[in-house]
Amino acid sequence: MISLSRPRGGSTVVTYLTQIAVGAVPIVTMRGKALVLAVLLAGTLGIYEYGVWVQAIVTANLACALVGPGLTQALVRFFPQSAGEGRAPHLFWSIVALAAILSAPLLLIGVLAAPLLSSVLVGDPRQVGAFWLAAVLVPAYSIRMVLLHLFTALDQVNRFSVLTTVGELLDLALLIVLMQIWPSAASALLASVIAVLAMIVGLLWWSVKRLGRPTWAWKEARLAFSYALPLAPMQINDSILARGDRLLMGIVIGPAAAGIYSILYSLGSLPSFLNFPVTNALFPKLTWRQSRGAGTEARWIWFTMAGALAVLVVGIALLALCGEWLATLIAGPAAIAEAGVNVRLSILVIAFGVACFSLGRILSVRLFLGMRTGLVALLWFGATLANLVLNLLWLPVFGIMGAALSTAVAYAAFLVALVVVSSRAAARGR
């Protein structure tokens, strides 16, 4: 049996940096997989088919944001307290059940809405199969997310990273096989469905073995749900903030433009690859320290911010040198020329915006620790609204560059707002 009373590993700087480095492995794998997908789909089937995949997977991620992220935050936030009370298994299994219950209606809605989505988002009702598969991914992603984050709650980032990497590699391997049999955007989505379901089966087996049979506890379920509920708007705002421009671009300009922009965005977000590893390591660490009354949260947060900023500066400088070449290599010279966009400038604008968002996420950890999820949700909503409005105004005029500028402005405003709010919270000692 694993120990539920304390996390494995210490709280030293070396341990923390090691956790971040290990946590970066699955992120690098995911970013690499996304670029390989772009090469496979765009190169084999054309930029249009890649754009269809982008629209379908973005739709699935947007729906999943309503359920998965808020519940995983609740798991990480309350696990130390529940472990101390001997009720950690009750908390965990109740949250897994909540993920299944809350995502089931989204699956049904997705299946029923698939014909409409394929017509509106890609302009081709024949692509309905891709959106059916995207609907299946919603509950699958949500449940897998909770199961994986048990390791985050235990402060075992190494295991979380290894398993996430295994899942991504399994997805990619299945995609390569299925592309030989059924070359289409739907085959890429089918590969994801099979890989995620396989991960869920394995993680459930491990969880039952270590924590015992699933159990439902109303106390823990209410605690998790009440914490996660205010986060649902924030998480959907987060997803819209990061992915909504691609949906709008597909509607306004077309799937091919959405495919090009997705490639540029993937490259522009490369310098921010430490975003999720940092928050995945920082939040549980500070939660455990807070539960022991250790304090020093502000010092850890600002130390993390400084390190992340240094990595971002180096990464953006490298993109300035080779970003355009990589985009042309992935999409092909013809597709880039047809898009009629300044590739280097677009990538750098996106990189600046995503960098602001990454720094903002680190700062928001302080507000999560202070249980101020409603305030964080409000800031996320403001940034999302600004991003959508600017996209609607600038996409018809500036095309792909309009989406890049909208994202950069919204993310920068989000960071500035979080700096102000966090500073005031620190001054009040909250």
N, C-alpha and C positions, 0 to 999 in steps of 0.2 A: 504494500500500500504506500502511496505517496504521502508525504507530510503536507497537511492542510493548514498547519498552524503558522507557518512562516515560509517565505519564498526561498528557493534555492539560490545560492550566490549571495555575495555581499552587496554593499552599497557604495563601494569605493569608486573613484573616477575610472580606474582601469577596468573594473567589471562593467561599469556603465558603457564605456566606449566599446568594449568587446561585444556587448549586447547589441549596440547600434550597428557595428560592423557585420555581425552575423545576421541581424535583421535586414541589412541591405541586400543580402544575397537573393531572397525571393523577389525583392523589388526590381533588382537588376534583371532577374530571370523574366519577370513579367514584362518589363520594358523591352527586353530583347525579343520575347515572344511576340509582342505587338508589332515590332518592326519586321520580324520574319513573316508574320501573317500578312503584313502589307506587301511584302515582296511576293509571297505565294499567290495571294488573291489578285493583287493589281497586275503582277507580271503574267500570271497564268490566264486569268479571266478578264482582266481589264479593270480600270479604276472605278467603273460603274458598279461592278459586282462587289468590289471592296467597300464602296460607299453603302451598299445595301447592308453588308455585315455591320458596318459602323452604326447605322441607324438602328438596327435590331439590338445590338449589344448595348448601346446607350439607353434604349428604352428599358431593357431588363435591369440595368444598373440603377436607373432612376426609380423604378418600382421597388427594387430591393432596398433602396435607401429609406423607405418608409418603415422598414421593420428591423433589419439586421444591425446597423450601426448603433442605434439607440440601446438595444438590448445588450450588445457586447460592452458598451460603456457602463451599463448598469452592473453587468457581471464583474468587470474589473473594479468598479468603484466599491461594491459591497462585499466582494469576496473575502478580503482580510477580516472584516467584522464578522461575517458568517462563519469563517473558519475558526475564529476565536470562540464562537458560541457552539461549535460542533454541528452547524447546520449548512455547511458549504454544499454538500450533495443536494440538499433540498433546493437551495438557491439555483444551482446549476441546472438541474433537471426541469425546474419550473420555467426557467428562461428558455431552455430548448423547446419545451412544449408551447410557450408563448410564440416563439418564432414560427412554429408550424401552424398554429391556430391563426395568427395574424396574416400570414402570407398566403393561406389557402384562398381567401376571396380575391387576392390579387392574381392568382393563377387563373381563376375562373374568368375574371374580367379580361385578362390578357388574351385568353383563348377566344372569347367572344369578340373582342375588339380587333383581333389580328387582321381580318379583311380590310377594315377601315384604316388601320395603321399602315398597311402595305400600300394602300392607294394614296394616302395623304403624304406619308414620309418619303416614299420612293417612287410614287407615281406609277406603280405596276402591281395590280392585284395578284399577278402570278407569283409574287414573292411572299405570299401569305405563309408558306411553310416556315420561312425564316422567323417570322414573328410568333408563330405557334411555339417553336422551340425556345424563343426568347422568353415566352410566358412560363415555360417549365423551369427555366433558370432562376426565376424570381424566388420561389420557396427553396430551391436547392441552394442557391447562394446564401440565403438568410440562415438556413440551418447549419450549413458548413461554417459560416462565419462565427456563429456562437460556439460550435464544437471546437474550432481551432483556437478561439480566444480563451479557452480554459487554460492553455499554457501561458498566455499573456497574464491572466489573472494570478497564476502561480509564480509570475516573474521568471518563467522559463522561456525566455525569448529564443533561445537556441533551438528548442524543439519546435516552437511555432514556425521559425524560419525554415527549418529543414522540411517540415511537412508541407508548408506552402510552396516551397520550391519543387518538391516531388509532384504536387498537384499540377503545377504549371507545366512541368516537363511531360507529365502524362497527357495533359491536354494537347500539347504541341505534337507529341508522337502520334496520338490518335488522329489529329488533324491531317498530318502528312499521309497517313494510311488512307483515310477517307477521301482525301482529295484525289487519290489515284482511282478510286472507285466511283465517286460522285462529285465531280469538280463543280462546286457552287458555294455561295455564301452560307447556305443552309447546312452544308457538310461541316463547315467550321463551327457552327453553333451546335450541331449534333455531337461533335467531338467534345465540346465543353460540357454538355449535358451528361455524357457517359463518364467523363473524368470526375465531375463534381459528385455524381451519385456514388461512384466507387470510393471517393474520399469520405463521404458521409458514412458509408457502411463500415469502413475501417475505423473511423473516429468513434462511432457509436460502440463498436466492439471494445475499443480501448477504454472508453469512458465507463461502460458497464463493469468491466474487469476491475477498474481502479476505484470507482465511486459507488458501485453497487447498482441495483436495479433502478430504473427511472421512478421517480416519486413526484407527486404534486403537492405543493404547500401553498395555501392561499396567502399566508403572511409574506412569504418571499416573492410570490407572483405579483401581489399588490405593490410591494416595495419596488420591484424592478419595473413594473409597468408605469407607476407614477413618476419614476425617474426618467424613463425612456420617452414617455409621451411628449413632454416639451421639446425633446430632441428630434422628434420626427420631422417637424417643419424645418428645423435646422439642417438635418441630414439631407432632406429632399432639396433644400436650398443649396446645400453644398454640391450635390450632384448636378443640379441645374446650372449652378455657377461654373462647374467644371465641364459640363457636357451639353448644356442647353443650346449653346451656339451651334453645335453640329446638327442638332435637330432642326433648328431654324434655317440653317444654311441648306439642308436637304430640301426643306419645303420651298424656300425662296429661290435658290439657285439650282439645286439638283443634287443627287447622290454623288456625282463625280466630284463636284466642288467640295462636298462634305468629306469625301475620301482624301482629297489633297490636303484639306485643312487638318484632318486627323493625323496625317503624316507629319505635317509641320508642327502640330501641337505635341505629338509624341517626341519629336526631337527637341522642341523648346522646353519640355518638362524634364529632360534628362538631368540637368544640373540639380534639380530638386529631388533626386532619387532618395535622399535621406529623410524626406518629409515623414513618411509613415514609420520607418524604423525608429526615428527619434521619438515620435509621440508614443509609439507602442512600447518603447523602453522607459520613457520618462513618466508617463501617467501611472502605471502600476508601481513604479519605484517610489514616487512621491506619495501615492496612496498608502503604501505600507509604512513609510516614514511618518506620515500624518497619524496613522493608527497607533503608532508607538510614541507620539508626541515629540518626534525628533526635530521638526521644524526645518529651517533652511531651504524652503521651497523656492524662494526668490533667487537664491544663489545658484541653484541647479538650473533654473529656467534661463537666467541670463548667461550662464556659462554655455548652455546648449545653443542659445541664440547666436553667440559670438562664433562658435565653431561652425554652425550651419551657414552663417553669412560668408565665412571664408571659403567654404566649399562652393557656395553659389557663385561667388565672384570668379573663381578659377573655371568652373564649368561654363559660365556664360562666355568667358574669354575664348575657351576652346570652340564653342559653337560659332563664334564670330569667324573663326578660321576655317572650319570644315562643315558647318551646318548645311550650306547650300549644296555642297558636293554630295553629302549623304542623302538629302532630299531628292536630288536628281537621280542618284543611283537607285533609290527605292521605287520612286514613282515612274521613272523613265523621262527622258528629255521631252518627248512629245506631249505627255500629260502635263508637265510643268509649263511648257510653252503655251499650251491651250488654256491653262488657268490664268495666264497673264498677270502674275503677281510677283512682287519683289520678294524672292524667297528668303534671302539673308535677313532683310529688315523684318519680315514677318516673324521669322523664328526668334530673333532677338527681342522683339516686342512681347511675344508670348513668353519667352524665358523670363523677362523682367516681371511680368504679371504673376506667373506661377511662383517665382521666388518670393514675391510679396505674400502670396497665399501661404506658402510654406512657413514663413516666419510668423504669420498670424496664427496658424494652427498651434505652433509651440507656445505662443503667448496665451492662447485660449485655455491651456491646461490649468493655469492658475484659477480661472473662473470655474472650470469643472470641479476643481478641488473645493472651491468655496460654495458648491451647490448652486451656482448662479447660471443654470442651464437656460433659463428663460431669456436672460440678457444676451447670452451667446447666440441663441436662436434669432433674436431680434437683429443683431448685427449681421448674421448670415442672410437674413431675409432682405435687409437693406442692400447688401452687395448683389444679391441675386436679382432684385428688382432693377437695380441700376444696369446690370449686365444685359438683361433682357430688353430694356428700353433702348439702350444704346445700340444693341444688335439690330433691333427693328428699324432704328433710324439710319444706321451706317451700312448695314449689309446691302441694301439696294443701291447705295451710292458707291461704296468702296469695295464691295465684294469680300474676298477672303481677308484683306487687310482691315476691313471694318470690324470683322469678328475678333481679330487679334487686338486691335485697339480697345474694343469694348471690354475684353477680358482683362487687359492690363489696367485700365482705369478702375474697373470694379474691384480687382484684387488689391490695388494700391490703396483705394479708399477703405477697404476692409482692414488692411494692416494699420493704417493711421488711426482708425476708430478703436481698434484693439489696444494700441499703444496708450491712447488717452484713457480708456476704461481701466486697463490694467494698472496704470500709474495711480489713478484715483483709488482703486481698490487696495493697492499696496499702502497708500497714505492712510487709509482708514483701518489697515491691518486685517483686511478680509481676503 
